[in-house]
Amino acid sequence: MTIIKGKTTWVDVFKPNQDDINQLKRFGKFHHLILEELLSHSARARVEEHEGYIYLAHHVPVYDPETKTSRRAEIDFLITSNTIITVRYEPLEQIDLFLQELLRDKKLQGEILSQPSYVLLHQIMENAMGFALRQLRHIEERVGFISKEIFLRHGALLETISYVKRDILDYRLIVRPHEELFISLVEVGERFWGKKAIVYLNNLSGENLRVFQRLENYFAIIESLEKTNSQLLNVATNNIIKRFTILAFLFSIPLFFIFAMSVPYIDAIINTPTKFWAIFLLIIALLSWLLYAFKKKKLL
């Protein structure tokens, strides 16, 4: 547990246990069910207003390079008029970096912690939003890579497109509920802190909207790239079928002559070396002419 004191106090709890929960009781009159819930992950993001404090369960997307998609991480908040308690269950870069910066920079610490608690909440959440935007860069880079490579090696990109699309869909599942969460936070925050807090809370709602809009843009792009890739694969497949059809036609010509030579009457006619080689050269000439004609018309 890390505590930074000021007019507003920040208490950060990492991987909470029962001792941590017992210590939190001295920072406010929190309901025992709320405190017990902090021992495990919450099923959904939500804002709850209680007597003298706000409980906020917030989910943030974190990219997992092993599964090649984004997963849900959680930050829980207990907020009073002079205390922000954050509870998390794993290392989160967006929290760790800001916490270390605040511990190191006394001037910044004085500027933020001398303000009402909604200012610190805004800073923590804004760092989380900024991190979410940075997290989207891996999607942006992969979408850019696909858009450059799709006309060069479209057949090999099918797996990459599938991974990116799954990543975007998982990211959307995490981010989509945030719209309602921040609307609720604005309503609850106005009652809890007063009108001065609205501008900070509306700013958080706007930052969340930026994340979601960028995500929607990437989804639209990857859908278009997937469609283009499918069309290119269809064209390539049709070209292969067309080439095999033409080759089958070309090879049918010598097969026809071989079959004809097996007929006794025709075999009696060409049963001389001169006639055999004449027909053989005729077949070669005919095949060569057909190959030239097909290539000239770009059918091969």
C-alpha positions in Angstrom: 0.0 0.0 0.0 1.4 3.4 -1.0 0.1 6.6 0.6 0.7 10.2 -0.6 -0.7 12.7 1.8 -2.0 16.2 1.1 -5.3 18.1 1.2 -6.3 15.2 -0.9 -4.7 11.9 0.0 -3.9 9.2 -2.6 -3.9 5.6 -1.3 -2.8 3.0 -3.9 -3.4 -0.6 -3.0 -1.7 -3.3 -5.2 -3.0 -6.9 -5.0 -5.2 -6.3 -1.9 -5.4 -8.7 0.9 -7.5 -8.8 4.1 -5.0 -6.6 6.0 -5.2 -3.9 3.3 -9.0 -4.0 3.4 -8.9 -3.6 7.2 -6.5 -0.6 6.9 -8.9 1.1 4.4 -11.5 1.4 7.1 -9.7 4.4 8.6 -10.1 6.4 5.4 -13.9 6.4 5.4 -17.1 4.7 6.5 -17.2 2.2 3.6 -19.8 -0.5 3.5 -18.3 -3.9 4.4 -19.7 -5.5 1.2 -17.9 -2.8 -1.0 -14.7 -3.5 0.9 -15.1 -7.3 0.4 -15.7 -6.8 -3.3 -12.3 -5.2 -3.6 -10.6 -8.5 -2.8 -11.6 -9.8 -6.3 -12.3 -8.5 -9.8 -15.7 -6.8 -10.6 -17.8 -8.4 -13.3 -18.7 -5.0 -14.8 -17.7 -1.4 -14.8 -20.0 0.9 -12.8 -20.4 3.9 -10.6 -22.2 3.8 -7.3 -22.9 6.7 -5.0 -23.0 5.9 -1.3 -23.2 8.0 1.8 -20.1 10.1 2.0 -18.2 8.3 -0.9 -18.3 7.1 -4.5 -17.4 3.6 -5.6 -16.1 3.3 -9.2 -15.1 0.1 -10.9 -13.2 0.9 -14.1 -11.8 -1.5 -16.8 -8.8 -0.7 -19.0 -7.5 -2.5 -22.1 -4.1 -4.0 -21.9 -2.4 -5.6 -25.0 -1.2 -9.2 -24.4 1.5 -10.1 -26.9 1.1 -13.8 -26.3 -2.5 -14.0 -27.3 -2.1 -11.1 -29.8 -5.2 -9.3 -28.5 -6.3 -6.9 -25.7 -7.6 -8.1 -22.4 -9.4 -6.4 -19.5 -7.5 -5.0 -16.5 -9.3 -3.4 -13.6 -8.8 -0.3 -11.4 -11.3 0.2 -8.5 -11.8 3.6 -6.8 -13.1 4.6 -3.4 -13.5 8.3 -3.5 -14.3 10.7 -0.6 -14.1 14.4 -0.5 -10.5 14.3 0.6 -9.2 10.8 -0.4 -8.8 8.8 -3.5 -8.2 5.1 -3.0 -7.1 3.1 -6.0 -7.2 -0.7 -5.9 -5.6 -2.8 -8.7 -4.8 -6.4 -9.2 -1.7 -6.3 -11.4 1.0 -3.8 -12.4 -0.5 -1.1 -14.6 1.9 1.2 -16.4 -0.6 4.1 -16.5 -0.8 4.1 -12.7 2.8 3.1 -11.8 4.3 5.9 -13.9 2.0 8.6 -12.6 2.5 7.4 -9.0 6.3 7.4 -9.3 6.2 10.9 -10.9 4.1 12.2 -8.1 6.4 10.7 -5.4 9.4 12.2 -7.2 8.1 15.6 -8.1 7.1 17.5 -4.9 6.0 20.6 -6.8 3.5 18.5 -8.9 2.5 16.7 -5.8 1.6 20.0 -4.2 -0.3 21.3 -7.2 -2.5 18.2 -7.5 -3.0 17.2 -3.9 -3.8 20.7 -2.7 -7.0 20.6 -4.9 -10.3 18.8 -4.2 -10.3 15.0 -4.8 -11.9 15.3 -8.2 -8.7 16.9 -9.6 -6.6 13.9 -8.6 -9.3 11.6 -10.0 -9.1 13.5 -13.2 -5.3 13.2 -13.4 -5.4 9.4 -12.7 -8.1 8.8 -15.3 -6.5 11.1 -17.8 -3.3 9.1 -17.6 -5.4 5.9 -18.1 -7.0 7.5 -21.2 -3.6 8.6 -22.6 -2.3 5.1 -22.1 -5.3 3.6 -23.9 -4.6 5.9 -26.9 -1.0 4.7 -26.8 -2.2 1.1 -26.6 -4.1 1.7 -29.9 -0.8 2.4 -31.7 -0.1 -1.3 -32.0 -3.4 -1.6 -33.9 -2.6 1.5 -36.0 0.8 0.0 -36.9 -0.6 -3.3 -37.9 -3.5 -1.8 -39.9 -0.9 0.4 -41.7 1.3 -2.6 -42.4 -1.7 -4.6 -43.8 -2.7 -1.6 -46.0 0.8 -1.5 -47.5 1.3 -5.2 -48.0 -2.2 -6.2 -49.1 -1.6 -5.8 -52.9 1.9 -7.4 -52.6 1.1 -10.6 -50.7 -2.6 -10.7 -50.0 -2.7 -14.5 -49.5 -0.3 -14.3 -46.6 -2.2 -11.6 -44.7 -5.3 -13.5 -43.9 -4.0 -14.6 -40.5 -2.7 -11.1 -39.6 -6.1 -9.5 -40.5 -7.9 -12.1 -38.4 -5.6 -11.3 -35.3 -6.1 -7.5 -35.8 -9.8 -7.8 -36.2 -10.1 -9.9 -33.0 -7.9 -7.4 -31.1 -10.2 -4.5 -32.2 -13.3 -6.5 -31.2 -11.9 -7.3 -27.8 -10.8 -3.7 -27.3 -14.4 -2.5 -28.2 -15.9 -4.9 -25.7 -13.7 -3.3 -23.0 -14.2 0.3 -24.0 -17.8 0.4 -25.1 -19.3 0.4 -21.5 -17.2 3.4 -20.6 -19.6 5.8 -22.3 -22.4 5.0 -19.8 -19.9 4.9 -17.0 -18.6 8.5 -17.6 -22.2 9.8 -18.1 -23.0 8.3 -14.7 -19.8 9.7 -13.2 -20.7 13.3 -14.3 -24.2 13.0 -12.7 -22.9 11.5 -9.5 -19.9 13.8 -9.4 -22.0 17.0 -9.7 -24.0 15.9 -6.6 -20.9 14.8 -4.7 -18.5 17.7 -5.5 -20.7 20.4 -6.9 -20.7 22.2 -10.3 -16.9 22.9 -10.2 -16.2 19.3 -10.8 -18.3 19.0 -14.0 -15.6 20.5 -16.3 -13.1 17.8 -15.2 -15.5 15.0 -15.5 -16.8 16.1 -18.9 -13.2 16.2 -20.0 -12.8 12.6 -19.1 -15.9 11.7 -21.0 -14.5 13.5 -24.0 -11.1 11.7 -23.7 -13.0 8.4 -23.6 -14.9 9.4 -26.8 -11.6 10.0 -28.6 -10.5 6.5 -27.7 -13.7 5.0 -28.9 -13.9 7.0 -32.2 -10.3 6.1 -33.1 -11.2 2.4 -32.4 -14.2 2.7 -34.6 -12.1 4.1 -37.4 -9.6 1.2 -37.2 -12.5 -1.2 -37.2 -13.9 0.4 -40.4 -10.5 0.3 -42.0 -9.8 -3.4 -41.1 -13.3 -4.4 -42.4 -12.5 -2.7 -45.7 -9.0 -4.3 -45.9 -10.6 -7.7 -45.1 -13.1 -7.3 -47.9 -10.3 -6.1 -50.3 -8.2 -9.1 -49.3 -11.1 -11.5 -50.0 -11.6 -9.9 -53.4 -8.0 -10.2 -54.3 -7.9 -13.9 -53.2 -11.0 -14.6 -55.4 -9.3 -12.9 -58.3 -6.1 -15.0 -57.7 -8.2 -18.2 -57.4 -10.1 -17.4 -60.6 -6.8 -16.8 -62.5 -5.4 -20.1 -61.3 -8.5 -22.0 -62.4 -8.4 -20.2 -65.8 -4.8 -21.1 -66.3 -5.4 -24.7 -65.5 -8.4 -24.8 -67.8 -6.3 -23.4 -70.7 -3.4 -25.9 -69.9 -5.9 -28.7 -69.9 -7.2 -27.6 -73.3 -3.6 -27.4 -74.7 -2.7 -30.9 -73.4 -5.9 -32.3 -74.9 -4.5 -31.7 -78.4 -1.6 -34.1 -78.2 -3.8 -36.6 -76.3 -6.3 -36.4 -79.2 -3.6 -37.3 -81.7 -2.3 -40.1 -79.5 -5.8 -41.5 -79.3 -6.3 -41.1 -83.0 -3.1 -43.0 -83.7 -4.5 -45.9 -81.7 -7.3 -46.3 -84.2 -6.3 -48.9 -86.8 -7.4 -47.0 -89.9 -5.6 -43.8 -89.0 -2.6 -45.7 -87.7 -2.3 -47.4 -91.2 -2.2 -43.9 -92.8 0.6 -42.4 -90.6 2.5 -45.6 -90.2 5.7 -44.1 -91.7 8.5 -42.2 -90.0 8.1 -39.2 -92.2 4.4 -38.8 -91.6 4.8 -39.4 -87.8 7.4 -36.6 -87.4 5.3 -34.3 -89.7 2.3 -34.8 -87.3 4.6 -34.4 -84.3 6.0 -31.1 -85.6 2.4 -30.0 -86.5 1.3 -30.6 -82.9 4.4 -28.6 -81.5 3.7 -25.8 -83.9 0.0 -25.7 -83.0 0.7 -25.7 -79.2 3.3 -23.0 -79.7 0.9 -20.8 -81.6 -1.8 -21.3 -79.0 0.5 -20.5 -76.2 1.6 -17.3 -78.0 -2.0 -16.4 -78.6 -3.1 -16.9 -75.0 -0.1 -15.0 -73.7 -0.7 -12.1 -76.1 -4.3 -11.9 -74.8 -2.9 -12.1 -71.2 -4.9 -15.3 -70.5 -1.7 -17.0 -69.2 
